[in-house]
Amino acid sequence: MKTPTPSPQPPAGQSPPEDTGPVPPPSPMGRVFGIVLVVLTIGGMCWTFFNATMSSGYVGSHGKLAISKCVEDYTESRSANVGPVAYQTTCHGTFRSSDGDVVDRSAEITLSMNGAESDAAKKVTTAHADELAVNRADSGTLAITNVESVANYLCGGFFLLLVFAYGFKCALTGSFPKKGIGPSSKQADQLIPKRLKPTEEWLWVIGGIGLVLAVLFRLAVGVFGLATLPFQ
């Protein structure tokens, strides 16, 4: 009678490989965590991709914002040696579309110093630009019209798509980032329903490829100065 071969054991002093053994059941905390991530990232993606489209100048009313004044908002710096730091500036003025059909004399736009509009914010705070190329939605919302903003928003949008993919996985499987709560990320792969597995995989593929291309696009804009749009 053939003696069964014992299963291989880890070398002395080493713990067994992670994710071996039975897969833990889905964690309610992991599901809630995933649902929250999905909801937040859907809102974030809608906002970033909407602004990327607006910043391209191909939708809405493109034109110029003649700046009358800009007001900066400050926050306390973490460094004791540095005073309050401006984190955004709101510029007021008159918007006039390129074709002259739309004139808004009470237009305003808020520019983040560290966000997608940081390049435009530097123009009005450092270079003291007296006008900005902008795009106006039917609601009156203004968006900066330049390639830098388009690239920045695309980077943010595809990054959020990757976060959405992770949240989607957690919502389906109850996986949670903290070890010991629900299945690990690797174990969760076994719990994803077969009919939804291709969707989960494509979310990672589209988000990953999109983010890489968006980052390369942003680098090209910065290095080669590819910052001109037809409406600028």
N, C-alpha and C positions, 0 to 999 in steps of 0.2 A: 504494500500500500504506500502510495507516494505521500510524503510528509509535506503539508502546506508550507509555502515559503512565508516567513513572517514579514510584515510590512516594515519598510525601512524606517529607522529611528534617527532623529537629529543627533549630531555629534554631542558629546558630553559638554555641558556648560552653555549650550545653545537652546533657546526656546523653540518650540515647534513653529513651523511657518504660520503666518497669520491667515485668517479666512479659511482654515481647515475645520472639518466637522460640520454639524448640521447648521443650516442657515437660520438665523433668528427670525422670528415673525416680524412683520412690519411694525414700526413704532408709531403710535398716534402723534407723538411730538414731531417725528420726522415728516409725517404727512402734512401736519399743520405748517411746519417750517417750509415745506416745499410749496404749498398753496400760497403762502404769503409771498415767497420769492416770485412765483409765477405772476401773481397779481401786480406786484410792484414793478417787475421788469416789463410787463406788457405796457404799463403806463409810461415807463421810461423810454421804451423803444418807440412808442407812438410819438412822444415828444421829440426825441433826437432825430428820427427819420423825417418827421414833419419839418423840423428846423433845417435839416440838410437839404430838403427839397426847396424850402423857401430861400435858403442862402444861395442856391444855384441860380436864382433869378429867372427860371423858366416857367414859374407859375406866379400868380398874383400880379401886382403892379410894381414894376421896377422903376426906380428913380433915385433922387437925392434927398437927403435930410440936411437942410441948412441949419446948423446948430446955433441956437441963441445962448444956451448955457448948459453946463454939465455939473451935476451935484454928486460928489463921491460919498459913499457910505463906508464907515470905518469899523474895525473890530480890534480888540486888544491883542497885542502880539504875545506869543508864549515866552519870548525872550524879555528879561527884565531890562535889558539895555536898549530895547527898541520900543518906540512909542506906538500909538495906534496905527494899524495898517489898513489901507483901502482895499476892500474886497470886491466892490462893484461901483460902477458909475452910471447914473441915469442922465441921458442927454435929451433936452427938449428943443424943439424947433419946428420948422415948417417942412413938410414933405411935399414934394412935387414930382409927379410921375414923368417919365421920359417923354411921353406923348402929350403931356400937359392936361390930360383929362381929369386927373385926380390931384386935388390940393387939400392937404390937411395941415392947418395952421397950429394945431395943438398936439402934434405928433410927439411921441417920446419912445425911447428905447433904452433898456437896461442892459449893460454890458458887464459880464463877469471878468474880473482881473485874471482869474486862473482857469476859466472855462473855455468853451469853444470860441467865444468872442474875444479872447484875451488880446489877439493881434489888433483888433479894432479899438479895444479899450486903451491900449498903449498909444494909438494914434491920437486920441482925443485928450489923454491925460499928459503924455510926454511930448508929443509933437504938436499938440494944440491944433489939430485939424479943425477946420471950420465947416466941413461937410463930410458926409459918409454916403457911400453907395449902399442903398438898402432896398428891400423888397417889402411890399405892403400886402397883407392878406385882406380879404373882404371885411374882416372883423376890425381892422385897424391896427393889428399887430404888426410890428416891424421886425425884420430880420436882416442882419448884415449880409450883404451880397459880396462874397469873395470866396476864393478857392480854399483858403486856410480854414474858414468856418465850415465849409462843406466837408473837408477832410477830417476835421476835429469831430464833427457830429457823427460822421460815419464810423470813426474809431469807437466812439462811445456807444453807438447803436449796436455794432456787432459784438462788442464786449458784453453788452447787456443780453444779447442773444445767447451767448455762452452761459451766462448766469441763469437765463431762462431754462436752458437745457438741463442744467444741474437741478434747478427747482422742480422741473417736470419729472425728473428721475426720482427725487425725494418724495414728491407727492404720490407717485405710483407705487413706490416700494417701502416707504416709511424709513428710508435711510436718513441718518442725522450725522452732522460733522463730528460730534463728540463720540469718542470710542466707548463702546459699551451700551449705547442707546440704539436699538434696532440693528439691522444688517449694515455691514460696512459698504463702502461704495462698490467694492469688487463683488461682494456677495449679492448686492442689490441687482447686479446684471442678470442674475438667475431668476429674479422675481418680476421682471418687466414682462407684461403680457406679449405673446408673440406677435399679435396684430399691431402692437404699438412700438415694437422694437425698431423697425425701420424708421419710424418717425423720430424716435429718440436719437438714433444714429445720424440721421440727416441734419438734425438741429446742431449737433456738434460739428459736422462737416461744414455746413454753410456758415456757422458762426466763426469757426477757426479760419477757414479760407478767406472769408470776408474781412476778418480782423487783420490778417496778414496783408492783404491787398490794400486795405485802408491805411495801415501804418506805412507801407511802402509809398503809397500815394502822398501821404503827409510828409514823408521824408523828401520825396521828389519836389514837393512844393517849397520846402524850406531850403533845400540845397540848390535847386536849379531855378528858383524864383518863378515857378509855374503858377502865378497867382492872378492871371487875367481871365475874366469872364466876358462874354460878348456884351454885357450890359454895363461894364465898368468903364 
